[in-house]
Amino acid sequence: MSAATYAVAPAAKESPVTKPVVLIAEELSPATLDALGPDFEIRSCDGADRAALLAALADVDAVLIRSATKMDAEAIAAGTKLKVIARAGVGLDNVDVPAATQAGVMVVNAPTSNITSAAELAVGLLLAAARNIVPASQALKGGAWKRSRYGGIELLDKTVGIVGLGRIGALVAERLKGFGVDIIAYDPYTTPTKAVQLGARLVELDELLTTSDFITVHLPKTAETVGLIGVEALSKVKPSVVIVNAARGGIVDEAALADALRDGRVAAAGLDVFAKEPCTDSPLFEFEKVVVTPHLGASTEEAQEKAGVAVAKSVRLALSGEIVPDAVNVSGGVIVEEVRPGIALVEKLGRVYTAIAGGVPLHLHLDVSGEITEHDVSIWKLAALKGLFTDVVEGQVSYVNAPVIAESRGVGITLTTDSASGDFRNVTTLHGRLKDGTEVSVAGTLTGPRMIEKLVGINGYDLEVPLSDHFAVFTYPDRPGVVGQVGGMLGETGINIGGMQVARDDRGDRALMILNVDSGLTPRSRAGSPRRLVLWTSPSSTSDGRARTGAHGAEGVVPHAVRHVGRRSQSARRLLG
C-alpha cells in the first residue's frame, strides 16, 4: 500500500461558510495565490504583528507563513477552526509541531523547494574560493590591477570530497561532474550503488579528508555532526584544500578553521552558514581567501516561488481531504484498531536498528508473525522506514516522506507475514544486510492487556525487555565477572541500573547484556564506556529524565553513544562482533 494512502487531512469541522478561509500572514509570490485558485476566501495580515495575527486566526481554515510568523501553541489555540499550517520554506523552527499535532492541525512545508538553489550556491562558493574571485573583484574596484596576486586553481582532475550525499549533496555531485573532477563521498546512510549512480565513490571520512583537494559539507546538523570538521579533521587535510560549508552552521568548527587558515594548513574556504546567526563578526572575516555569504542558500526568486506554490497546492489538497505529499505530522487514515498499537512499536524498532547498525541496510525486511496478520499491516512498513531514517536525516520524517527518503538512498523494503509466531502471540522482526555484508536484526512485540512494548531479539539473541527511555546493550565473551564490572563502571559515573537481562548465543561462548538505566550517558561517563557499548535514549527525555519539549519530541529511541559520525558507525557495529 502506498505511503500516501495515509496522508490525509484532519477531519474537517462543521462550518457555515461556503468557502474555506486561507490566511496569508506574510508576503508571498503572485504564483502562490494563483496556485490556491478561486475556491478559497483569501485574507491577509502581518504575521509579525502578534495581536493582529491572533485576531486573524480566529476563523480561518489554513494559514500560509514564511519565517517571520511564529505559530506557537498560543497561536495554534487561537485558530479554533485551523486545519493546516503551511510553511513556505523548509525550516519549521517557527512552528510548534507537537502543539499542532495535538490540536489536530496538519503542518506542511516545502522540503525540496530550495535544494537546487543551495546546491548551486555551494558550487559557486567552491569556484569563488578556487579562483579568488571576491578579493580580485574588491582589489579592482579599489583601483588595483593584480593579476599575478590572484591566480587560482582549476577543478579539472582534482578530487572533490562530498560529506553527506543526500538530496543537496547529490545535486552538487551531478553539477561537479561536468568539471572533470574525481568525486568521493562520505555518507554512512547511502548505498554504494546510489553513490555510483551519482558518479561518486564512497570512502571513509579519514580517506576523504586526506585525499580531497576540495571538501564540501552537506550534512544535517545533529549532536553528532556539530564540530565534525574540527581540529582533528583539519589536521588530516592537504594544505592546499578548499573547504565549503553551505549546509548548517557549526558542522565546520569556525575557530578551528580560522587557526588552520592562519597556520597555512588550509588554503581557502567558502561559508554560507555560521554557528550563530546573524554573524557579523568572525575570525574568518580577516582572511582574504575566505568567501562568506549571509545564509543565502534558499534566497533565490525560484526557490521562494517554488516554496509558495508547493504549500499552496498542499493547502488545496488538505482542505479537500486529499493526499498531502509534504505533510509533516500525518495522523493516519483508516487503520483497524488492532493494528494501530503496533505502529509506534515498529517505528521504535526502526530507530533501534539504526542505532545498532550505525547505518541503514541495503534492503530492509519486515517479518510480521502471529494473529495480527489477519489484518492489513502494510502501514508498518511506513513505520519501520520512519523509524529507520528519523535519526539519519535532518528534519522530521513522516509516514508520507519516509518512502521517498528510502528511495533516494537506494533502500528498499519488503513485508512478509506468517500466522504462526512461536513464543508470542505476535512478533515483528526487522532485519537487513549493511553495505559491508553485516546482518543486523531486531525484534519486538506487544504483551498483556496494556500492550507493553518489548524488545524480544537482537541479532539472534532472545530477550524480553520492555522498551524504556534509556538502555544500554553490548556483547562480550561469556565469562565470570563482566556483570559486576559493568555495574561498577556505571555506578562510578552515577548511572543507576533499573533492570538487566543477559542472553547467550546458541554456542554459549558469547553473551549479550541489555541494561535499563535511569539516565543517558554524559560525555564524561561515555569516556569510560566499554568499547562494545551502545546506548539509546528517548528524545522525549533529557539525560536527567525530565520531559523535553520541542518539534522533535516524538517517542522513540535514538543513538546516544558517540558524538562523531565517523565513530558512530564503527562503534555501533562493534556491538555485532
N, C-alpha and C positions, 0 to 999 in steps of 0.2 A: 504494500500500500504506500502511496506517495506520502512524503512528509507533509506536503501542502494540504493534505486532507484534513489535518488537524489545525491549520492556521486559519481560524475563523474569528470573526469579530465577536466581542462580548454581546450577549443578548440585548437588543435594544429595549429601552424603557418606553412605556406608552407616552406619546406626546401629541398634543393637539395641533402642532404646527404642520403645515403642508410640506415644507422643505426643511431638511436638516440645516442647522446653522453652523457655519465654519468661521472661526475667528482667526484673522491674520494678525499676529501680535508683533511682527517685525516686517521690514521691507523685503519683499520677495520679487522675483522677476515676473514680468508680464506673462511669460510662458507658464509659470506656476498657476496663475489664475486661469489661463486657457485650459490647462490640464484638468482643473477642477470641473470645468464645464458649467452648464446652466442649471444644474439640478440642485444647487445649494443656495441658501441665503448667505452672502458673504458680508462679514463685518470686519472692522479693523480697530486696533487700539495700539497704544505704545506699551509694549511688554515690559519696558524698563521702568515704567511708572507703576509702582506696586499697587496703589489704590485703584488706579484705572483698570489694571489687569484683573484684580479680584472682582471688581464690579462687572466687568465684561464677561467673565467666565460663567456667570450665574446660570445662563440658559442656553449654552452652546453645546453642540454635539462633538465638535472637534476643534482643536487649536493647532495652528501651524506656527512654529517658532524657529529661531536660529540659536545663537549663543547668548544673547543678552537677556532673554526671558527666563526667569527662574521658576520652574514648575516643581515646587516642593510640596510637602504634604498639605500645607495650608492652601496653596493654590489649587491643588487637586480636590481638596474638600470643598472649595468654593464652587467648583464645577459640578453641581449636583446632577446634571444631565450628561456630563462629559463621558465620551466613549473612546476617543482617540487623542493622543498627544503625538504630533508629527514633528520631528526634529529635522529640519532641512540641513543635514550635515551628518557627520559620522559620530562625533563625541556626544555622550549623554551625561556629562558632568553636571549639567543644569537641570536634569530631570531626576526626580526621586522615583526610580523604577519600582522598588519594593512597595512604596506607598501607592503607586499607580496600580500595581498588580493586586494589592489588597482591595483597592476600590473597584476592581474590575475594568480598569481603563487600559486599553491597548496602547503600547508605545511602539512607534515605528520610526526608523531613521533611514538614511541613505548610505549604507556601508560601503558601496563601491563608487560613490559619486566623485571622490577626489583621487582615486588611485592612479589614474593616468597623470594628473597634474603633479602628484607627489613624486612619481617615478621620473617624470621629465625634469623636475627641479633637481633631483639627486644627480641625474646625468649632467645637468647644467653646472651644478656646483663642482662636480668632478672635472669637467672640462675647464671651468674658470680657474680652478686651482692649478691644474696641469699647465696652463698656458699663461698664468699670471695676468689674466685679463683685467681684473679690477685695479691692481696697482699701476699697471701700464696706462689704463684709462685715466686714473687720477693724476698721474705724472704729466700726461699730455695736456690735460685740461689746465694744469698748473704751468704750462709753458715749457715743459722739459721733453725733449725727443730722445728717449733712452732705449733704443732697440737692443743694444747689447746687454743691458741690465736685465731685461725681462724676457730672455729666452726661456722656452718651456720644454716639455717632453711630449712625444707622440704617444697615442694609445696603441698603435699597431704593434702586434706581437708581445704586448705586455700582459701580465697576469692580473686579472681583477678578481678579488675575493668578495663575495656577497655573503654577508652574515644575516641569514634569515631569508628563506626562499618562498615566502608566502605570496600573496597577491601582488604587492608592490615590488618585492624582490624579483618576482618572476617577470614583471614588466621591465624592470631595469635590465635584467639579463637579455630579454628579447631586443631591447634597444641598443645594447652594447655590442651585440654580435656583429652588427654592421661595421664596427670599427676594427674588426680583425683581432680581437683580444681573445686570450685563453681565460675562460670563466671557471672558477672553482667556487664552491659554496659550502657553508656550514649550516646545517639545519637538522637537528635530531628527529624532526617530525615530518620530513619529506622523504619519499622513497627514492632510491637511485634511478628507477625508471622515469619518474616525474622529472628529476634533475636532468637526465639525458635528453628528454623531450625539449627542455629549455636550453639545451646546448651547454649545460654545466656538468661539472664532475663534483660529487660530494666528497668532502675531506673532513678530517677532524679540525677543531679550532686551531690547535697549535700549528698544523701544517699550513693552514690558511694565513696565519699571522706571519710565519717565517718566509713564505714564498710569494706573497702578493706584492705587486707594485702599486695597486690601488685597493683600498678596503672601503666598502660602502655598507652601512648598517641599516637593516630593515627588520628589526625585531619589535615585538610588543614590549612595553615597559612593565616588568614584573619585579617581584622581590629578587628573583634570580638573575635578571638581566641588568639591573641597575649596577653601574660600575664594571660591566663585563669587559669593556675596553678601558682598562685602568693601568696602574703601574706595572703589574705583572705582564699583561698582554703587550703593552708598549715596549717592554724590554726585549721582546722577541721579534719585532718588526724590522724590516730593512730601513736604513737611514734615509733612503730615497722615497719612502712610501708616502702616498697621499691618502688621507683618511676623510671620509664623508659621513655625516650623520644628518639625515633628513627624516628620521623615524620618530624618536621620542627623546626628549632631554634627559640626561642622566645616565643613559646607556654608555656613552663615552664620558669618562671622568675628565671634566674640563680642566681641572687643576693639573692632573697628571699629563694631559695632552699639552698644556702650556709648558710644563717642565721639559717634556720631550722635544718640543719645538725649540725651546731655548738652548737645550744641550745638543741640538743637531741630530737627534735620534729619530725625528720625523721631519719630512721635507715641507709638507704643506697640508692644509685641511680646509674643508668646506662644511659649515654648520648652518642648519636652518632651525634647530631646536636647542633649548637650553634647560638645565635642571630647574632653574627658577625663571619664570616669565611673568611680565615683561623683563627682559635682560638688557640693561643699558650700560652696564659696566662689567667687564670681564677681563681677566689677564690675557685672554686670547685676542682681544682687540688691538694689542700692541704689535702684533705680528703682521707684516706686510703680506706674507704668504698664506694668510688665513682669510677666506671669503665667508662672510656671515650675512644672513638674511633673517628678518623678524618673523619666523614661523609662517612662511608663505606657501607651504605645501599645497593647501587647498584653495589658495587665493587666485583663482583664475575665473574669468567670466563663465567658461564652460562648466567648471566644477560646481559653481554656485547655481547655475541654471539646472544642471543635472540633478542636484540635490533637491531643489524646489519641485521640479517636475516629478521626480521619483516619489516624494512623500505625498504630493497631491494625488497621484494615482493610487497610492496606498490608502489614503483617506476615502477616496471613492469606493474602493473595494471593501474597506472595513465597514463603512456606513451602509453598504448594500448587502452585507452579510457574506461577501465572497472571500476567496483565499487571499491572504496578505503575505507576499513573499518576504517582506522585510520586517515582519513582526518580531519584536524583541522579547516580549513576555506573553506567550501564547498559552491560554488556559486549557486548550484542547477541544476537540469536537465530541462526537458521540462515542463514548468508550464504556463498555459494560462495567458495572460496579466491581465485579470480581477481578478485573484486570487492572483497575486504577491503582490499588496499593502497590503493585509491583513496579510501577513506573519510577518512583523515587528510588527503590532498591536497585534497579538495573542502572539508573544513572550513577549512583554511588559506586557500583561495581566497575563502571567505566572509568571513574576517577581513580579508583584503587588500581585498576590495571595500568593506567598511565604512570602512576606514581611508582609502581613496582618495576615496570618495564623501562622507565626513563625515556619513553618514546611511544610512538603508535605503531601498530602492526601493519604489515603489507596488506593483510586482509583480516577482518575480524569475524569470527564465527560466534554466533549466539545460539546456544543449545538450551531449549526450554523443555523440561520433562515434568510429567505429573498431570493432575486433574485439570489444571489451568489451561491445558492445551485444547480443551473442549471449546474454548473461546478464541477469538482473533486477538493474538498478542503481537501483531506486527508493529504496533506503536512502540514496543520495547526496543525495536531496532533504533528508533529515533532517540530513545532514552539512553541507549548504550553509546551512540555516537555523540550525543550531547555531553555525557559524562567524559567520554574519551578525549574530547577537544576543549573542555571547559578550562583546563589549566595549561593549554597549549597555545591558544590564540588570544590576541588582545580583544577585549570587549566581551559582551555576553553572548553565549551560544544558545540558540533557541532550537526547538524541535523542528522549526522550519529551515533554518540555515545550516544545521549540523550536516545534513547530507551534501550540501553544496561545498562545505569546508572539506568533508571527506573526499569528495570527487576532485577538488582542486589539489589535494595532496596524494591522489592516487590510491586511496584506501577504500576498499570495497567491504561490504558486509553481507552475510548470509544468515538466515534464520532456519533452524531445524527444530521440529517438535517430536516428542515421544510421550505417549500416555503413561509409560512406566517410569517411575522416578527413584526407586530404591529406598533409601533410608528416610526420605522426607516426602511429604505429600506433593511438593513442588520444588524443583531446583532449577536455577538459571546459571549457566556457565558461559563466561566469555573467554575465548582462547584464540590465539593467533601467533604467527611467527614474525619476529622482528627482522630487520634487514640483514642482521648478522647471523641469522639462522636460529636464534634462540626462541624456544617455545615458551609462552607465558600464558597462564590461565588463572582465573579467579572465579569462585562460585558463591552463590548466596541463596537465601531462602527467607520466607516469612513464616513465623511459627506462632501458634497459640491464638486465642481469641483476640488479643491486642495486635496481632500481626507484627510481631517484633522482627526487625531486620537483623539477619545474622549472616556472617561470613562463614561459609562451610568448607571452603577449599582454596588453597593457594598452591599452584604448580604441583598438584597431585597429593599434597599433604591434606589429610582430613581434619577439619576443625569444626567447632560450633561456638562461635564467639559473636555476641551482639555488637553491631556496628556502633561505635561511640565517637565522641568528638576528637579524641586523641588516642592513637595506638601505635605501637612500635612493633616491627617484625624483623626477625633476622634468622638466618640458618647457620648451623655450625656442626662440626663433627661431634657426634653424641658421646660425651664423656662427663664424668662427675665434676661438679663444682661450677659449671657455667652459669646456672641459675643464680647462685649466690653472688658470683662476680658481677652479673648484670644488675641485680638488685642493689648491690653496694655502690656501683657506679652511679646509678640513678639517684640513690639516696644521698650521696655526697653532693649532688647538684640540686637537691631539693625537689626532685620529681617523685611523686608518690605513685605507686603501682596499685591500681584499683582491681585488677584481675589479671590472670595469666593462664595460658594454655600451651602445652608442648605436644607436638605431633612428630612421629618418626616416619621415615620413608620405609618402603617395603623391605629393604635390606636391613634396616635397623642401625646403620652406621652413621646416618645423618639425621638431624632433628631441626624442626622449625619451632621457634618460640614467638608467640604473639602476646603482647602486654597491653592491657588497657591502662593508660596513665591519665593522671588528673590534669596535666597541662602539657603544652608543647615544649620542645627543647629550645632553650635560649641559645644564642651563638656561643656563650661560654660553656654550656653543658654539651653542646654538639661537638665542641673541640675535643672532648674526651670520649666520644662515642666509639663503639667498636666499628670496624671498617665495613661490617655487613649490616649495619643498622639502617633501616628506613623508617621514617616517622610520618604519619599523616595527622593533620589537624583540621577540624571543621572550620570553614571560613565564617561561620556564624558565631564563632567564639574567639576571643583573644587568647594569648598564651596563658593568661591567668583565669580563663574560664568565663569571663564576663561577656555578655552579649555584644556583638559588634553589629552596627547598622551601616547601611550604605547600599549602593547599587549592586554590589557583588555579595549579597548575603544569602545566596541560595544554599540550601542544605547540601552537604556532600563531604567528600574527603579530598584533600589536596596535598601534594608532596610538600614537606616542610623540613627536609633533612639537609639540603645543600643549597647554597646561595648561587653558585656559579653554574650556568647552563651546561658547560662542558663537563663539570664534575657530576652534575645531576645524572646524566646518562650513565656514566661509568659507575658511580656509587650505587645507583638504584639497581643496576644489573648485577652487582656483587651479591645481591640477595639470591640470585638464581644459582649461584655457584655452589 
